[in-house]
């Protein structure tokens, strides 16, 4: 008795994200072990774990077999952050899954938890596992706010004897113009260095409110007022 040996389909190894659907076969059936052993599988079944799958067919005592490996990579699920608005700067929080980038698909400049964001921008969170990836994004809106003391006491006691802007979107050494209530320019000081000591032409100015103007790095003019108190 001559039996014809079947020739089963031969499939290449495959890598998939999360699951792989077994395709239809022309010849043979799927099994989880060699020689038709293990668990029978069917076309359309979803494979969710990495494993070797066997294709087996027999005709009497004649048989044929092939095998291929299905590699399943789990798609990461990155953190999703809400859009945020912050004054002057925003510190990137620690992520559970994913890394920060300035462009999509892990491109642009890498950013890290704790980095201070000082300009409004779209930030991406990206993670990959083999060819499987996930991405989210959120918008950081930076509102520039001048930080400065609203009063100072230049009485020589070593506390609050000088006035200067303490924070904001201002370049170092930017001039700050100080005026009295009538608009008279009293002093020009520099951001980031010793401030105003409450004098004009080496004479103490009176206790009163005073105004200032400064050019910010984004082109806007910041201004406000503060009080001088010697008593």
C-alpha positions as CSV (number, residue, x, y, z in Angstrom):
1,X,0.0,0.0,0.0
2,X,1.5,3.3,-1.1
3,X,0.3,6.4,0.8
4,X,1.1,9.8,-0.5
5,X,3.0,11.9,2.0
6,X,1.2,15.2,2.6
7,X,3.1,18.5,2.2
8,X,2.0,20.9,4.9
9,X,2.2,24.7,4.6
10,X,5.4,26.4,5.8
11,X,5.0,29.7,7.6
12,X,7.7,32.1,8.5
13,X,8.2,33.2,12.1
14,X,6.2,36.2,13.0
15,X,6.4,39.0,15.6
16,X,3.2,40.7,16.6
17,X,1.9,43.3,19.1
18,X,-0.3,41.8,21.8
19,X,-1.8,39.0,19.7
20,X,-1.5,37.2,16.4
21,X,-4.4,35.6,14.4
22,X,-3.6,32.3,12.8
23,X,-4.2,32.3,9.1
24,X,-6.0,29.7,7.1
25,X,-4.0,26.7,5.9
26,X,-4.0,24.9,2.6
27,X,-2.6,21.7,4.1
28,X,-2.2,20.7,7.7
29,X,-3.5,21.6,11.1
30,X,-2.1,23.7,13.9
31,X,-0.9,22.1,17.2
32,X,1.0,23.3,20.2
33,X,3.3,20.3,20.1
34,X,5.1,18.2,17.6
35,X,3.5,15.2,15.7
36,X,0.0,16.5,16.3
37,X,0.5,16.7,20.0
38,X,-0.5,19.2,22.6
39,X,-3.6,21.4,22.0
40,X,-5.2,21.6,18.5
41,X,-5.5,25.2,17.2
42,X,-7.6,26.6,14.4
43,X,-7.3,29.3,11.8
44,X,-8.7,32.5,13.4
45,X,-7.4,31.7,16.9
46,X,-5.6,34.6,18.6
47,X,-2.2,33.8,19.9
48,X,-1.4,36.0,22.9
49,X,1.9,34.4,24.2
50,X,5.2,33.7,22.6
51,X,5.4,30.1,21.5
52,X,6.3,27.6,18.7
53,X,3.4,26.4,16.7
54,X,3.4,23.2,14.6
55,X,1.6,22.5,11.4
56,X,1.0,18.7,11.0
57,X,-0.7,16.4,8.6
58,X,-0.7,12.6,8.2
59,X,-1.9,10.1,5.6
60,X,-1.8,6.7,7.2
61,X,1.8,6.3,8.4
62,X,3.1,9.1,6.2
63,X,3.2,12.5,7.8
64,X,4.7,16.0,7.3
65,X,5.3,18.8,9.7
66,X,6.6,22.3,9.8
67,X,6.8,24.8,12.7
68,X,7.2,28.5,13.2
69,X,7.6,30.8,16.2
70,X,5.1,33.5,17.1
71,X,6.7,36.2,19.2
72,X,4.2,38.4,21.1
73,X,5.4,41.7,22.4
74,X,3.1,43.6,24.8
75,X,2.3,47.1,23.7
76,X,3.2,49.5,26.5
77,X,0.6,51.9,27.8
78,X,2.1,55.3,28.4
79,X,1.0,57.8,31.0
80,X,-1.6,60.3,29.9
81,X,-1.2,63.8,31.3
82,X,-3.7,66.6,31.1
83,X,-2.8,70.0,29.5
84,X,-1.3,72.3,32.1
85,X,-0.9,76.0,32.6
86,X,1.9,77.3,34.8
87,X,3.5,80.6,35.8
88,X,7.1,81.1,34.6
89,X,8.0,77.4,34.5
90,X,6.7,73.9,34.8
91,X,8.6,70.9,36.3
92,X,8.0,67.7,34.4
93,X,6.6,65.0,36.8
94,X,7.9,61.5,37.1
95,X,6.3,59.0,34.7
96,X,5.3,55.4,35.4
97,X,5.5,54.3,31.7
98,X,7.1,56.3,28.9
99,X,9.7,59.0,28.3
100,X,9.4,62.7,27.4
101,X,10.2,64.0,23.9
102,X,9.8,67.3,22.1
103,X,8.6,65.5,18.9
104,X,6.4,62.6,18.0
105,X,7.5,58.9,17.8
106,X,10.5,59.5,20.2
107,X,12.0,62.1,18.0
108,X,13.3,65.6,18.9
109,X,15.0,66.3,22.1
110,X,14.6,63.9,25.1
111,X,13.3,65.5,28.2
112,X,13.4,64.1,31.8
113,X,11.4,64.3,35.0
114,X,12.4,67.4,36.9
115,X,13.3,69.4,33.8
116,X,12.0,73.0,34.0
117,X,9.8,73.9,31.0
118,X,10.0,77.7,30.5
119,X,8.3,78.0,27.0
120,X,4.8,77.0,25.9
121,X,5.1,73.7,23.9
122,X,3.6,70.4,23.1
123,X,5.3,67.5,24.9
124,X,5.1,63.8,23.9
125,X,5.2,60.7,26.0
126,X,6.5,57.7,24.1
127,X,7.4,54.1,24.9
128,X,8.3,51.1,22.7
129,X,8.7,47.4,23.0
130,X,10.1,45.9,19.8
131,X,7.8,47.2,17.1
132,X,5.0,47.9,19.5
133,X,4.6,51.4,20.8
134,X,2.3,53.9,22.5
135,X,2.2,57.6,22.6
136,X,0.4,60.5,24.3
137,X,0.9,64.2,24.3
138,X,-0.1,67.2,26.3
139,X,0.3,71.0,26.0
140,X,2.2,73.1,28.5
141,X,1.2,76.7,28.5
142,X,3.6,79.0,30.3
143,X,2.3,82.3,31.6
144,X,5.1,84.7,32.5
145,X,4.6,86.5,35.7
146,X,6.9,89.0,37.3
147,X,7.9,88.2,40.9
148,X,9.0,91.1,43.0
149,X,8.7,92.4,46.6
150,X,5.7,94.7,47.0
151,X,7.6,96.8,49.6
152,X,11.1,97.2,50.9
153,X,12.7,98.9,53.9
154,X,16.0,100.6,53.1
155,X,16.8,101.5,56.7
156,X,20.3,99.9,56.9
157,X,19.2,97.0,59.2
158,X,20.3,94.4,56.7
159,X,16.8,93.2,55.8
160,X,15.0,94.3,52.7
161,X,17.4,97.1,52.1
162,X,17.4,96.7,48.4
163,X,14.6,96.3,45.8
164,X,14.8,94.2,42.6
165,X,12.7,91.8,40.6
166,X,13.1,88.3,41.9
167,X,11.7,86.2,39.0
168,X,10.2,86.2,35.6
169,X,11.0,85.8,31.9
170,X,13.8,88.3,32.0
171,X,17.3,88.0,30.6
172,X,20.2,88.6,33.1
173,X,21.4,92.2,33.3
174,X,18.2,93.5,31.7
175,X,17.7,97.2,32.7
176,X,14.8,97.9,35.1
177,X,13.6,101.5,35.2
178,X,12.2,102.9,38.5
179,X,10.0,106.0,38.6
180,X,8.2,108.1,41.2
181,X,4.5,108.6,41.1
182,X,4.9,111.6,38.7
183,X,6.8,109.6,36.1
184,X,10.2,110.9,36.9
185,X,13.0,108.4,36.3
186,X,14.9,107.8,39.5
187,X,17.1,104.9,38.9
188,X,18.1,102.2,36.4
189,X,19.1,98.9,37.9
190,X,19.9,95.5,36.4
191,X,18.0,92.3,36.8
192,X,20.0,89.7,38.7
193,X,22.4,92.2,40.4
194,X,22.2,94.5,43.4
195,X,18.9,96.3,43.5
196,X,17.7,99.9,44.3
197,X,18.7,101.3,47.7
198,X,16.0,103.9,47.8
199,X,18.1,106.9,46.8
200,X,18.1,109.5,44.1
201,X,21.4,111.4,43.5
202,X,22.7,109.9,46.8
203,X,19.7,111.3,48.7
204,X,17.0,109.2,50.4
205,X,13.7,109.4,48.6
206,X,10.5,109.7,50.8
207,X,8.3,106.8,51.9
208,X,5.9,106.4,49.0
209,X,4.8,104.1,46.1
210,X,7.2,103.8,43.2
211,X,6.7,102.3,39.7
212,X,8.9,100.2,37.5
213,X,9.1,99.0,33.8
214,X,11.2,96.1,32.3
215,X,11.4,94.5,28.9
216,X,10.7,90.7,29.1
217,X,12.3,88.1,27.0
218,X,9.1,87.5,25.0
219,X,9.0,91.1,23.9
220,X,6.3,92.3,26.4
221,X,6.9,95.1,28.8
222,X,6.4,94.2,32.5
223,X,5.4,96.9,34.9
224,X,4.1,97.4,38.4
225,X,4.5,99.3,41.6
226,X,5.9,98.8,45.1
227,X,6.1,100.7,48.4
228,X,9.2,102.1,50.1
229,X,8.9,102.1,53.9
230,X,11.8,103.2,56.1
231,X,10.0,103.2,59.5
